[in-house]
C-alpha cells in the first residue's frame, strides 16, 4: 500500500464527510481538470495573513483541517532576499524565497500552491534565495529558465515595477530606526563587544552593541563610520535590508569613496525589489573607475520604467565588462561581484552564478557569497549544487540562519522533507539562542512537515502550532 503525505492522509481520515473542503482535497489528490482545480483553490483561498496575531491566534493552535488547507492555498510572496529570487513564469516583485515542488507519487499534472508568511522587518527574510513553491502533484521536468545566448537577453521584470521612489520613500529608506530599551546603552567597549559578537555569529547581539555605540558616540567619526558599516552588514545578514540600506547610506555619507559599500547597498536595494535604485548605485560605483566617462543616468518621467531599467542595466553591464577587458584593476573580484548583481537584476541566474564563482576563487571563506551562489544555483534549478554551496557557507559560519533555511528549501525541492525538517529546526534553534524565532522559519518548518511522509508528522505539526521548539528538537533527535 502506497504511503501518503501527511496532509493527504489527514484529510481523508478526518474530513471524510461530503463537504466542499473534502471535494477540493479529492480534486488535488485524484486529479481534475485545471479549471475546476483553480476555481476550487480560489474559493478556499485565505483572505489575509498580514498580521502575525491573526496568523497564529488560538484557533490555529490545534490541527484544524480548514486552517491546514488555508495554509496550503494561501497566497504567494514568502519575502526573501540576498540577490536571489526563484522565478516562475510570472516574476516575483522581490528577491523572495519560498516554497517548493513536492510530489504525491502517482499524479501526472502540476498544480502549484504557495504558502504565505508575515512580512515583517523583525523577521528573517531569506534574502537572495529561492522562492519555494508547494505542488500538490508531481512536477514535470521544466526547462531551465536561462539559456546561454551571445546576444543581449531581455530583462525580465515585473510589470508593476515603478520608477525611483518618491522623496518621502527615499527619506524612509535613509532613516535608521534604533531599537528601544537597548540593554547595552551606557556600556563600555560597545564596539569591541559588537565585533566579538559578530565574529561569533551573534548577529542580533552585535546589532544592539553597534546601535548603542552610535547613540553614545555621535560625534566620533571613526566610531560612527565603523559602526554604520558593520551595522549595515549585520542587518543585511539578518535579512533586514531596509535597515541595512539606511546604515550603508549613513556610512557612505561619512566616506563616499569606499567603493565596496556601493555594492553592499546595491545588493540590499535588489533585495527590496528596487532594481532601479540598484542600477543607479552600481552606475555611481563603476563611474568612479571611468575617468572622463563619469556620468550618471538621470531619472526621466517620459521613459517607461521597464524600458528605463533595461537601458540602465545594459549600460552598467557594458561599463563593467569594459573595465574587465582593460584588466590591471586593483581588485578584479569586485567587478565580477558587481556583474553578478547586474545579472541578478536581469534574472540571468546562471551567468550570475559564474561571476560569484570567480569571486570565490579569491575569497574561498566568504560565507555570504557561498550563500549567494547557492541561491543563484537554486534559482537556476540546480538544487543539488545549491545544497553543496550552502554547506560551504555553513562550514565557515555554522550560525548562518539564512543559509540553513535556504538549504532546507533546496532539500524540499529535492523532495527530502525529513532533511528539510532538520534544517528548519536547526535554524529555529540558532534564532532562539539570541532572540525570538521568526515567523518565516515556523512557516517553512510547517510546510516541510505537511509534505513529509513521516509517521510522527502530527506530533511535529502540533508542536509547530504551539511554537514549542523544545518538543520539535526532541522529536528531531529521537525520531527523525
C-alpha positions in Angstrom: 0.0 0.0 0.0 1.4 3.3 -1.0 2.2 5.7 1.8 0.5 9.1 1.5 1.8 12.5 2.5 0.8 13.6 6.0 -1.7 16.2 5.0 -3.4 14.0 2.4 -3.9 11.1 4.9 -5.2 13.6 7.4 -7.8 15.0 5.0 -9.1 11.5 4.2 -9.2 10.3 7.8 -10.6 13.4 9.5 -12.7 15.0 6.7 -14.3 12.0 5.1 -17.8 13.5 5.1 -19.1 15.1 2.0 -18.3 18.8 2.1 -16.6 21.4 -0.2 -13.3 21.1 1.6 -13.2 17.3 1.1 -14.2 17.8 -2.6 -11.3 20.2 -3.0 -8.8 17.8 -1.4 -10.1 15.0 -3.7 -9.6 17.1 -6.7 -6.0 17.7 -5.6 -5.3 14.0 -4.8 -7.2 12.3 -7.6 -6.7 14.9 -10.3 -9.2 17.1 -12.1 -9.3 19.5 -14.9 -7.3 22.6 -14.5 -10.3 24.9 -14.4 -12.0 23.0 -11.7 -8.9 22.9 -9.6 -8.2 26.6 -10.0 -11.8 27.6 -9.1 -11.6 25.4 -6.0 -8.4 27.0 -4.9 -9.8 30.5 -5.4 -12.9 29.5 -3.4 -11.0 28.3 -0.4 -8.0 30.7 -0.5 -7.1 32.6 2.6 -8.1 36.2 2.8 -5.3 38.0 4.7 -2.3 36.7 6.6 -0.7 40.1 7.1 -0.9 40.1 10.8 1.1 37.7 12.9 -1.6 37.8 15.6 -4.2 36.7 13.1 -2.0 34.0 11.6 -1.2 32.5 15.0 -4.2 33.1 17.1 -5.6 30.5 19.5 -7.8 29.0 16.9 -4.7 27.8 15.0 -3.2 26.0 17.9 -4.8 22.7 17.1 -4.8 20.8 13.9 -7.9 22.2 12.1 -8.0 20.9 8.6 -9.6 24.1 7.2 -6.7 26.0 8.5 -4.2 23.5 7.1 -5.8 23.8 3.7 -5.8 27.6 4.0 -2.0 27.5 4.6 -1.6 25.3 1.5 -3.7 27.5 -0.7 -2.8 30.8 1.0 -1.1 33.3 -1.3 2.4 33.7 -2.6 5.3 36.0 -1.6 7.3 34.5 1.1 9.5 37.5 1.2 13.1 36.8 0.7 16.3 38.2 -0.4 20.0 38.2 -1.0 20.2 38.7 -4.6 18.1 35.7 -5.4 14.5 35.0 -6.3 13.1 31.8 -7.6 11.0 32.7 -10.7 8.0 31.1 -12.1 6.8 32.3 -15.5 5.3 35.3 -13.7 8.3 37.0 -12.0 8.1 37.9 -8.3 8.3 41.5 -7.2 11.2 41.0 -4.7 14.2 38.7 -4.2 11.9 36.3 -2.3 12.4 32.8 -1.4 10.0 30.2 -0.6 8.2 27.1 -1.1 8.9 24.0 -3.1 7.7 21.5 -5.5 6.5 18.3 -3.9 5.3 15.0 -5.2 2.5 12.7 -4.3 3.7 9.7 -6.2 1.2 8.8 -8.9 -0.1 12.1 -10.3 1.0 13.5 -13.6 -0.2 17.1 -13.6 1.2 20.0 -11.7 -0.8 22.4 -9.6 1.1 25.0 -7.7 0.0 26.3 -4.3 2.2 28.8 -2.4 2.3 29.4 1.3 2.3 32.9 2.7 4.1 34.3 5.7 4.0 37.6 7.5 6.4 40.2 6.0 7.9 42.0 9.0 11.2 43.8 9.4 11.7 41.9 12.6 11.6 38.6 10.7 14.4 36.9 9.0 14.0 37.3 5.3 15.7 34.7 3.2 17.5 37.2 1.0 19.0 36.3 -2.3 17.3 33.0 -2.1 14.7 30.7 -3.6 11.0 31.0 -3.8 9.6 27.8 -2.5 6.5 26.5 -4.3 4.4 23.7 -2.9 2.8 21.4 -5.5 0.1 19.0 -4.7 1.1 16.6 -7.5 4.4 15.7 -9.1 6.0 18.5 -11.1 7.0 17.5 -14.6 10.5 18.4 -15.7 10.8 22.0 -16.6 13.3 23.5 -18.9 15.8 25.8 -17.2 14.9 29.5 -17.1 18.2 30.5 -18.6 19.8 29.7 -21.9 23.2 30.7 -22.9 23.0 33.3 -25.7 25.6 35.5 -27.1 23.1 38.2 -27.8 21.8 40.6 -25.1 19.0 38.9 -23.2 15.9 40.9 -22.4 15.4 41.8 -18.8 12.5 40.1 -17.1 10.8 42.4 -14.7 7.5 42.6 -13.0 5.0 44.8 -14.9 4.2 46.6 -11.7 7.8 47.9 -11.3 7.8 51.6 -10.7 10.3 54.4 -11.2 12.5 55.7 -8.5 10.9 56.2 -5.1 9.4 59.5 -4.2 11.2 61.9 -1.8 9.2 60.6 1.1 10.0 57.0 0.3 13.7 57.9 -0.2 13.7 59.5 3.3 12.1 56.4 4.7 15.0 54.3 3.4 17.5 56.8 4.7 16.2 56.8 8.3 17.6 54.2 10.6 15.3 53.1 13.4 17.1 52.2 16.6 15.6 49.6 18.9 14.0 50.7 22.1 15.2 49.7 25.5 18.6 48.7 24.4 20.3 46.9 27.3 23.8 47.8 26.1 23.4 51.6 26.3 26.0 53.2 28.5 28.2 50.2 28.4 31.9 50.5 27.8 33.7 48.9 24.9 30.5 48.6 22.8 32.4 48.4 19.6 34.7 45.7 20.8 31.7 43.7 22.1 30.0 44.2 18.8 32.9 42.9 16.8 33.3 39.9 19.1 29.6 39.1 18.8 29.6 39.4 15.0 32.6 37.1 14.7 30.8 34.6 17.0 27.7 34.7 14.7 25.6 36.5 17.4 24.2 39.0 14.9 21.3 40.3 17.0 23.6 41.0 19.9 26.1 42.7 17.6 23.3 44.9 16.3 22.4 46.1 19.8 26.0 46.9 20.7 26.5 48.8 17.4 23.3 50.8 18.0 24.5 51.6 21.5 27.8 52.8 20.2 26.2 55.1 17.6 23.9 56.6 20.1 26.7 57.2 22.6 29.4 58.4 20.2 27.5 60.6 17.7 30.4 62.9 17.0 33.2 60.4 16.8 33.9 59.9 13.1 35.9 56.7 13.4 33.4 55.0 15.7 30.4 56.2 13.7 31.9 55.1 10.3 32.9 51.6 11.5 29.6 51.2 13.4 27.4 52.1 10.4 29.4 49.9 8.1 29.3 46.8 10.3 25.7 47.6 11.3 24.7 47.5 7.6 26.4 44.2 7.2 24.7 42.8 10.3 21.3 43.9 9.2 21.8 42.5 5.7 23.0 39.2 7.1 20.0 39.2 9.4 17.7 39.8 6.4 16.6 43.3 7.3 17.6 45.1 4.2 15.5 48.3 4.9 17.7 48.9 8.0 20.8 47.8 6.0 20.1 50.4 3.3 19.9 53.2 5.9 23.1 52.0 7.6 25.0 51.7 4.4 23.9 55.2 3.2 25.0 56.7 6.6 28.4 55.1 6.1 28.7 56.5 2.6 27.9 60.0 3.8 30.9 59.7 6.1 33.1 58.1 3.4 31.7 58.3 -0.1 34.9 56.9 -1.6 34.7 53.4 0.0 33.7 51.6 -3.2 32.7 48.2 -1.6 29.8 49.8 0.2 28.2 50.7 -3.1 28.0 47.0 -3.9 26.5 46.1 -0.5 24.0 48.9 -0.9 23.0 47.8 -4.4 22.5 44.2 -3.1 20.1 45.4 -0.4 18.2 47.5 -2.9 17.8 44.4 -5.0 16.5 42.5 -2.0 13.8 45.2 -1.6 12.8 44.9 -5.2 14.3 48.4 -6.0 16.1 47.4 -9.2 16.2 51.0 -10.5 17.9 52.2 -7.3 20.3 49.4 -7.5 21.3 50.2 -11.1 21.8 53.9 -10.0 24.1 52.8 -7.2 26.0 50.4 -9.5 26.4 53.1 -12.1 27.8 55.5 -9.4 30.2 52.8 -8.4 31.5 51.9 -11.9 31.7 55.5 -12.9 34.3 56.2 -10.3 36.6 53.9 -12.3 35.8 55.5 -15.7 37.8 58.8 -15.7 36.4 61.0 -18.4 33.3 59.0 -18.7 31.8 59.6 -15.3 28.2 60.3 -15.8 25.0 59.3 -14.0 21.7 58.2 -15.5 19.0 60.8 -15.0 15.6 59.7 -14.0 13.0 60.6 -16.6 9.3 60.6 -16.2 8.9 60.4 -20.0 10.5 56.9 -20.2 8.7 53.7 -19.4 10.2 52.4 -16.1 10.7 49.0 -17.5 12.5 50.3 -20.6 14.5 52.6 -18.4 15.6 49.7 -16.3 16.6 47.7 -19.4 18.7 50.6 -20.7 20.4 51.3 -17.4 21.2 47.7 -16.6 22.7 47.1 -20.0 24.8 50.3 -19.8 26.1 49.3 -16.4 26.9 45.8 -17.7 28.8 47.3 -20.7 30.8 49.6 -18.4 31.8 46.7 -16.1 32.8 44.5 -19.0 34.8 47.4 -20.4 36.8 47.6 -17.2 37.3 43.9 -17.0 38.6 43.8 -20.6 41.1 46.6 -19.7 42.5 44.5 -16.8 45.1 45.7 -14.3 42.5 46.8 -11.8 43.2 46.6 -8.0 40.6 44.0 -7.2 39.1 42.2 -10.2 36.9 40.2 -7.9 34.9 43.4 -7.1 34.0 43.8 -10.8 32.8 40.2 -11.0 30.8 40.8 -7.9 29.2 43.8 -9.4 28.5 42.0 -12.6 26.7 39.2 -10.7 24.4 41.9 -9.3 23.6 43.2 -12.8 22.8 39.6 -14.0 20.6 39.3 -10.9 18.7 42.3 -11.9 18.3 40.8 -15.4 17.3 37.4 -13.8 20.2 35.7 -15.7 21.0 33.5 -12.7 23.4 31.0 -14.4 25.6 33.9 -15.6 25.4 35.5 -12.1 26.5 32.2 -10.5 29.5 32.0 -12.8 30.6 35.5 -11.6 30.2 34.6 -8.0 32.3 31.5 -8.5 35.0 33.7 -9.9 34.8 35.8 -6.7 35.0 32.8 -4.5 38.3 31.7 -6.1 39.8 34.7 -4.4 37.7 34.6 -1.2 37.0 30.9 -0.6 35.9 31.6 3.0 33.3 34.2 2.2 30.2 32.6 3.6 27.9 35.3 2.3 29.0 34.7 -1.2 28.6 30.9 -0.8 25.0 31.5 0.3 24.6 33.8 -2.7 25.9 31.2 -5.0 23.6 28.6 -3.5 20.6 30.8 -4.1 21.6 31.5 -7.7 22.1 27.9 -8.4 18.7 27.1 -6.9 17.1 29.8 -8.9 18.5 28.1 -11.9 17.0 24.8 -10.7 20.4 23.3 -9.8 19.3 22.2 -6.4 21.9 19.6 -5.6 24.7 22.1 -6.4 22.8 24.6 -4.3 22.9 22.4 -1.3 26.6 21.9 -1.7 27.1 25.7 -1.8 25.0 26.2 1.3 27.1 23.5 3.0 30.2 25.5 2.3 28.6 28.6 3.8 27.7 26.7 6.9 31.1 25.2 7.2 32.5 28.7 7.5 29.6 30.2 9.5 27.6 27.4 11.4 25.3 30.1 12.9 24.3 31.5 9.5 20.5 31.1 9.8 19.8 32.3 6.3 22.0 29.6 4.7 20.5 26.9 6.9 17.0 27.9 5.8 18.0 28.1 2.2 19.5 24.6 2.4 16.1 23.4 3.8 14.3 25.0 0.9 16.5 23.2 -1.6 16.1 19.9 0.3 12.3 20.4 -0.2 12.9 21.0 -3.9 14.7 17.7 -3.9 11.8 16.1 -2.0 14.0 15.2 1.0 11.5 16.5 3.5 12.9 14.9 6.6 16.3 16.6 6.0 14.4 19.9 5.4 12.7 19.5 8.7 16.0 19.1 10.4 17.4 22.2 8.7 14.5 24.4 9.7 14.6 23.1 13.3 18.3 23.9 13.4 17.6 27.3 12.0 15.0 27.9 14.7 17.5 26.8 17.4 20.0 29.3 16.1 17.5 32.1 16.2 16.1 31.1 19.6 19.6 31.3 21.1 19.6 35.1 20.7 16.0 36.1 20.2 12.6 35.0 19.1 12.2 32.6 16.2 11.0 34.3 13.0 7.5 33.5 11.7 9.1 32.7 8.3 11.1 29.8 9.9 8.0 28.4 11.5 6.1 28.6 8.2 8.9 26.8 6.4 9.0 24.1 9.0 5.3 23.7 8.9 5.4 23.3 5.1 8.1 20.7 5.2 6.2 18.7 7.8 3.0 18.8 5.8 4.7 17.5 2.7 6.6 14.7 4.6 5.7 11.0 4.9 6.9 10.9 8.5 4.7 8.8 10.9 5.1 11.4 13.6 4.3 14.4 11.4 1.1 15.0 13.6 3.3 15.5 16.7 5.6 17.8 14.9 2.8 19.9 13.5 1.2 20.2 16.9 4.5 21.4 18.3 4.9 23.9 15.5 1.4 25.3 16.0 2.3 25.9 19.6 5.7 27.1 18.7 7.1 24.5 21.0 10.7 24.4 19.9 11.8 22.0 22.7 9.4 19.4 21.5 10.4 19.8 17.9 14.1 19.3 18.9 13.2 16.2 20.9 11.2 14.7 18.0 14.1 15.5 15.6 16.7 13.9 17.8 14.7 10.9 19.0 12.5 10.2 16.0 13.7 11.7 12.7 
